[in-house]
């Protein structure tokens, strides 16, 4: 399954919910959301700095991850971003693909 990095920060309302429910319940909610689209949370961490949370996900496809991301955003307690992760073997495959490209000004 493809892997994804999900990072983000709680809104004011999200922080209030975190204070009320605790970190374990937020992790469980994330796991449930990802599992509901056929995925798996590989790692879930709270962090210091720009982001409050970092997750590594396995998911069937981009559409499934987009569905989770939209549901989380629509709930209003969290603002996140998703990065598609590529394996070294996928990059090996990409380096072997012929690409027709003209650089600007050429």
Order of alpha helices (4+ residues) and beta strands (2+ residues): beta-alpha-alpha-beta-beta-alpha-beta-alpha
